Amino acid sequence: MNDNLRLGPATGIGSLPGHDAREAAKTVTGSFEDFPHLAELPARGPGADMIGRTAGLLVELYARVEPSGWRIGDRPGRDTRRARSWLGEDLDALEEFTQEYTGPLKVQAVGPWTLAAALELKNGEAALSDPGACRDLAASLAEGLRLHLAEVQRRVPGARLVLQLDEPSLTAVLRGQVRSASGYRTHRAVDRQVVEGTLRDVLGVHDGPAVVHSCAPDVPFALLRRAGAAAVSFDFSLLTERDDEAIGEAVESGTRLLAGVVPGTDGPLSDPAGSVMGVRTLWRRLGLRPGLLPEAVTVTPACGLAGASPEYARRAYAHCVRAARSLADNPE
């Protein structure tokens, strides 16, 4: 296994409940000693949500909140300032709790296609409707990520940064299922090569490992691999046997799987071994070597935990760690 891909046995997706950046950073670093991540707290409001937070990273493009959602504007306004201020708070808290940390550290941002599907142009349509706007958005995002990663590295100099792009709308973009502003029609499907090339360009700003995350069904594993994703993060419960071949090829080519096996909202948790039973079953079905499991799989929640209670979020993180340990101790 490529050393570059030693990502740690368990981690979170990104979002957590609550408003307190220090409490969130303490939860993350206390839970995932081997693979912490920068926490996101969308409950704080516009600018802390995933789209607004990433819009705040853009370079020479700005967005503001309209009743219909986030819209690209001409100049930075209150919403951009708020997004940047909250991100600054989160980075301050992360820095405080990662003194002397060496190891993988994950930072998340929305990927170019989900951003293009969510951000509106001045006419109210999604940026996705305009290929030129999509290119400008991807270039702005790439430059913003370059600066953001440099800032995180400055604050946590011993960390090996892992970039995660959140792309929940990717399958809808590829299939032409993103609705227009009126809701009566959908935007046409984007060519797969264009999608792949844009992802490759954005992932290319980071010279360390990159993850693409989607908790939607039908994650395009092969496309993400070709675009340069070293790991793919997904909701394990949404896999079907149709995905077997793509997953087998991904694992055999050295792609790491961030398997979302712990529910993202409050509910009873099975025993840790039960949570990863499906992963072991998949491994057997694919005929993969059991000893490869802990090297190839990182255990995560199924999706972000913004909709969970703080108490459940802490339990879910602890459960991910125990489930990962069960996978390592008993891969058969």
C-alpha positions as CSV (number, residue, x, y, z in Angstrom):
1,M,0.0,0.0,0.0
2,N,1.3,3.4,-1.0
3,D,2.5,5.3,2.1
4,N,0.8,8.3,0.8
5,L,-2.5,6.5,1.4
6,R,-2.0,5.7,5.0
7,L,-5.0,7.7,6.0
8,G,-5.8,6.3,9.4
9,P,-8.4,3.7,10.4
10,A,-11.4,6.0,11.0
11,T,-12.4,9.6,10.5
12,G,-15.5,11.9,10.2
13,I,-17.1,13.2,7.0
14,G,-17.0,16.9,8.1
15,S,-20.1,18.4,9.6
16,L,-21.1,18.2,13.2
17,P,-24.1,19.6,15.2
18,G,-23.8,22.7,17.4
19,H,-22.2,26.2,17.2
20,D,-19.0,25.9,19.3
21,A,-15.9,25.6,17.2
22,R,-13.7,24.7,20.1
23,E,-16.0,22.0,21.3
24,A,-16.2,20.5,17.8
25,A,-12.4,20.6,17.3
26,K,-12.0,18.9,20.7
27,T,-14.5,16.2,19.8
28,V,-12.8,15.5,16.4
29,T,-9.2,15.4,17.7
30,G,-10.2,13.5,20.8
31,S,-12.1,10.9,18.8
32,F,-9.7,10.5,15.8
33,E,-6.2,10.6,17.1
34,D,-4.8,9.1,13.9
35,F,-6.9,11.0,11.3
36,P,-8.7,14.2,12.5
37,H,-10.5,16.5,10.2
38,L,-11.5,20.2,10.1
39,A,-15.0,20.4,11.6
40,E,-17.9,22.2,9.9
41,L,-20.8,23.6,11.9
42,P,-23.7,24.4,9.5
43,A,-26.2,25.1,12.3
44,R,-24.5,28.5,12.7
45,G,-26.4,29.6,9.6
46,P,-25.7,30.9,6.0
47,G,-21.9,30.9,5.4
48,A,-21.4,27.9,7.7
49,D,-23.4,25.6,5.4
50,M,-21.3,23.6,2.9
51,I,-22.1,25.8,-0.1
52,G,-21.6,29.1,1.6
53,R,-18.4,27.9,3.3
54,T,-16.9,26.9,0.0
55,A,-18.2,30.1,-1.7
56,G,-16.2,32.0,0.9
57,L,-13.0,30.3,-0.4
58,L,-13.5,31.4,-4.0
59,V,-10.9,33.8,-5.5
60,E,-12.3,36.8,-7.4
61,L,-15.8,35.3,-7.3
62,Y,-18.2,36.1,-4.6
63,A,-21.6,34.9,-3.5
64,R,-24.5,36.2,-1.4
65,V,-27.6,34.6,0.0
66,E,-30.9,35.2,-1.9
67,P,-34.3,33.7,-0.9
68,S,-33.6,31.0,-3.5
69,G,-30.1,30.2,-2.3
70,W,-26.5,31.3,-2.9
71,R,-26.0,33.6,-5.9
72,I,-22.8,34.8,-7.6
73,G,-22.3,38.5,-7.2
74,D,-19.8,41.2,-8.1
75,R,-18.2,42.0,-4.8
76,P,-17.7,40.5,-1.4
77,G,-20.5,41.3,0.9
78,R,-21.7,40.5,4.4
79,D,-22.3,36.8,3.6
80,T,-18.8,36.3,2.3
81,R,-17.3,38.0,5.3
82,R,-19.4,35.9,7.6
83,A,-18.3,32.6,5.9
84,R,-14.6,33.6,6.1
85,S,-15.0,34.6,9.7
86,W,-16.5,31.3,10.7
87,L,-13.8,29.4,8.8
88,G,-11.2,31.4,10.7
89,E,-12.8,30.4,14.0
90,D,-12.7,26.8,13.0
91,L,-9.1,27.0,11.9
92,D,-8.2,28.7,15.2
93,A,-9.8,25.9,17.2
94,L,-8.2,23.2,15.0
95,E,-4.8,24.8,15.5
96,E,-5.3,24.9,19.3
97,F,-6.1,21.1,19.5
98,T,-3.5,19.9,17.0
99,Q,-0.3,21.3,18.6
100,E,2.6,18.9,17.7
101,Y,0.3,16.7,15.6
102,T,2.0,14.8,12.9
103,G,-0.1,12.6,10.6
104,P,-3.0,12.8,8.1
105,L,-5.4,15.8,8.6
106,K,-8.5,16.1,6.4
107,V,-10.0,19.4,5.1
108,Q,-13.3,19.4,3.1
109,A,-14.7,21.7,0.5
110,V,-17.6,21.3,-2.0
111,G,-16.3,20.1,-5.4
112,P,-16.7,22.0,-8.6
113,W,-19.8,20.2,-9.9
114,T,-21.9,20.3,-6.8
115,L,-21.0,23.9,-6.5
116,A,-22.0,24.6,-10.1
117,A,-25.3,22.8,-9.4
118,A,-26.0,24.9,-6.3
119,L,-24.7,28.4,-7.0
120,E,-27.0,30.6,-9.1
121,L,-26.0,33.1,-11.8
122,K,-27.5,36.6,-11.9
123,N,-30.4,35.2,-13.9
124,G,-31.3,32.8,-11.2
125,E,-30.3,29.7,-13.1
126,A,-27.6,27.3,-11.8
127,A,-24.0,28.0,-12.9
128,L,-24.3,24.5,-14.3
129,S,-26.4,25.9,-17.2
130,D,-23.4,27.9,-18.5
131,P,-20.2,26.0,-19.5
132,G,-18.1,29.2,-19.3
133,A,-19.4,29.8,-15.8
134,C,-18.5,26.3,-14.8
135,R,-15.0,26.8,-16.0
136,D,-14.6,30.1,-14.2
137,L,-16.0,28.6,-11.0
138,A,-13.6,25.6,-11.1
139,A,-10.6,27.8,-11.7
140,S,-11.6,30.1,-8.8
141,L,-12.2,27.1,-6.5
142,A,-8.9,25.6,-7.4
143,E,-7.0,28.8,-6.5
144,G,-9.1,29.2,-3.3
145,L,-8.2,25.7,-2.3
146,R,-4.5,26.2,-2.9
147,L,-4.6,29.2,-0.6
148,H,-6.7,27.4,2.0
149,L,-4.5,24.3,2.1
150,A,-1.4,26.6,2.5
151,E,-3.1,28.3,5.5
152,V,-4.0,25.0,7.2
153,Q,-0.4,23.7,6.6
154,R,1.0,26.9,8.2
155,R,-1.2,26.4,11.3
156,V,-0.6,22.6,11.6
157,P,2.9,22.3,10.1
158,G,3.4,18.6,11.1
159,A,0.2,17.5,9.3
160,R,0.0,15.6,6.1
161,L,-3.0,17.3,4.5
162,V,-5.7,15.3,2.8
163,L,-8.2,17.2,0.6
164,Q,-11.8,16.0,0.5
165,L,-14.1,17.3,-2.2
166,D,-17.8,16.9,-1.4
167,E,-19.7,16.0,-4.6
168,P,-23.2,14.8,-3.6
169,S,-24.7,16.2,-6.8
170,L,-22.1,14.6,-9.1
171,T,-24.3,11.7,-10.3
172,A,-27.2,14.1,-11.0
173,V,-24.9,16.3,-13.0
174,L,-23.7,13.3,-15.1
175,R,-27.3,12.1,-15.7
176,G,-28.9,15.5,-16.4
177,Q,-31.1,15.3,-13.3
178,V,-30.3,18.8,-11.8
179,R,-33.5,20.8,-11.9
180,S,-33.7,24.3,-13.5
181,A,-34.8,27.3,-11.4
182,S,-38.5,26.8,-12.5
183,G,-38.4,23.2,-11.5
184,Y,-40.1,22.2,-14.8
185,R,-37.1,21.0,-16.6
186,T,-33.6,19.7,-15.9
187,H,-30.2,20.9,-17.1
188,R,-28.6,18.8,-19.7
189,A,-26.1,16.1,-18.6
190,V,-22.5,17.3,-18.6
191,D,-20.1,15.2,-20.8
192,R,-18.2,12.7,-18.6
193,Q,-14.8,13.7,-20.0
194,V,-15.5,17.4,-19.1
195,V,-16.6,16.3,-15.6
196,E,-13.5,14.2,-15.2
197,G,-11.1,16.8,-16.5
198,T,-12.5,19.5,-14.3
199,L,-12.2,17.3,-11.2
200,R,-8.7,16.4,-12.2
201,D,-7.8,20.2,-12.5
202,V,-9.2,21.0,-9.0
203,L,-7.7,17.9,-7.3
204,G,-4.4,18.8,-9.0
205,V,-3.9,21.8,-6.8
206,H,-3.0,19.5,-3.9
207,D,0.1,17.3,-4.1
208,G,-1.0,15.0,-1.2
209,P,-3.8,12.5,-1.2
210,A,-7.3,13.6,-2.2
211,V,-10.7,12.1,-1.4
212,V,-14.0,12.6,-3.2
213,H,-17.1,12.2,-1.0
214,S,-20.6,11.5,-2.1
215,C,-23.4,10.1,0.0
216,A,-25.7,9.8,-3.0
217,P,-26.4,6.4,-4.8
218,D,-24.3,5.3,-7.8
219,V,-21.0,6.9,-7.0
220,P,-18.9,6.9,-10.3
221,F,-15.9,5.1,-8.8
222,A,-14.0,4.6,-12.0
223,L,-14.4,8.2,-13.1
224,L,-13.2,9.5,-9.7
225,R,-10.2,7.2,-9.9
226,R,-9.2,8.5,-13.3
227,A,-9.7,12.1,-12.1
228,G,-7.0,11.5,-9.5
229,A,-8.9,10.7,-6.3
230,A,-6.7,8.5,-4.1
231,A,-9.7,7.6,-2.0
232,V,-13.5,7.6,-2.4
233,S,-15.9,8.3,0.5
234,F,-19.5,6.9,0.3
235,D,-22.5,5.7,2.2
236,F,-22.0,2.0,2.3
237,S,-25.7,1.2,2.7
238,L,-26.4,2.6,-0.8
239,L,-24.1,0.1,-2.5
240,T,-25.6,-2.6,-4.7
241,E,-24.0,-5.6,-6.4
242,R,-23.8,-3.4,-9.5
243,D,-21.0,-1.5,-7.8
244,D,-19.0,-4.7,-7.1
245,E,-16.8,-4.6,-10.2
246,A,-16.0,-0.9,-9.9
247,I,-15.1,-1.3,-6.2
248,G,-13.0,-4.4,-6.8
249,E,-11.0,-2.5,-9.5
250,A,-10.6,0.5,-7.3
251,V,-9.2,-1.5,-4.4
252,E,-6.9,-3.5,-6.7
253,S,-5.5,-0.2,-8.2
254,G,-4.7,1.1,-4.7
255,T,-7.7,3.4,-4.1
256,R,-8.7,3.6,-0.5
257,L,-12.3,3.3,0.5
258,L,-13.8,5.6,3.2
259,A,-16.8,3.3,4.0
260,G,-19.7,5.1,5.6
261,V,-21.1,2.4,7.9
262,V,-22.3,4.3,11.0
263,P,-25.7,6.1,10.6
264,G,-25.5,9.9,10.3
265,T,-28.6,10.6,12.5
266,D,-29.6,9.5,16.0
267,G,-30.5,5.9,16.4
268,P,-29.4,2.7,18.1
269,L,-25.9,1.6,17.1
270,S,-25.1,-2.1,16.6
271,D,-22.0,-3.7,18.1
272,P,-18.8,-2.4,16.3
273,A,-18.3,-5.8,14.6
274,G,-21.8,-5.7,13.3
275,S,-21.3,-2.3,11.7
276,V,-18.5,-3.6,9.5
277,M,-20.0,-7.0,8.7
278,G,-21.2,-5.7,5.3
279,V,-17.6,-4.6,4.5
280,R,-16.3,-8.1,5.3
281,T,-19.1,-9.7,3.2
282,L,-18.2,-7.4,0.3
283,W,-14.6,-8.4,0.6
284,R,-15.5,-12.1,0.5
285,R,-17.8,-11.6,-2.5
286,L,-15.0,-9.8,-4.4
287,G,-12.5,-12.5,-3.5
288,L,-10.1,-9.9,-2.0
289,R,-7.4,-10.8,0.5
290,P,-8.8,-10.2,4.1
291,G,-5.5,-8.9,5.3
292,L,-5.9,-6.0,2.8
293,L,-9.0,-4.7,4.7
294,P,-7.4,-2.4,7.3
295,E,-5.0,-1.1,4.6
296,A,-7.8,-0.4,2.1
297,V,-10.7,0.8,4.3
298,T,-11.2,3.8,6.6
299,V,-14.4,3.6,8.7
300,T,-16.7,6.8,8.7
301,P,-20.2,7.8,9.4
302,A,-22.6,7.4,6.4
303,C,-22.7,11.1,5.9
304,G,-22.1,14.3,7.8
305,L,-23.5,14.5,11.3
306,A,-25.1,18.0,11.2
307,G,-28.5,16.5,11.7
308,A,-27.5,14.5,14.8
309,S,-27.6,15.4,18.5
310,P,-24.2,16.4,20.0
311,E,-24.3,13.3,22.2
312,Y,-25.0,11.0,19.3
313,A,-22.3,12.6,17.2
314,R,-19.7,11.8,19.9
315,R,-21.0,8.2,20.2
316,A,-20.9,7.8,16.4
317,Y,-17.3,8.9,16.2
318,A,-16.3,6.6,19.1
319,H,-18.2,3.8,17.3
320,C,-16.3,4.4,14.0
321,V,-13.0,4.0,15.9
322,R,-14.2,0.7,17.6
323,A,-15.6,-0.6,14.3
324,A,-12.2,0.1,12.5
325,R,-10.4,-1.8,15.3
326,S,-12.7,-4.8,14.9
327,L,-12.0,-4.8,11.1
328,A,-8.2,-4.7,11.8
329,D,-8.3,-7.4,14.6
330,N,-10.7,-9.8,12.7
331,P,-10.5,-9.2,9.0
332,E,-11.8,-12.7,8.2
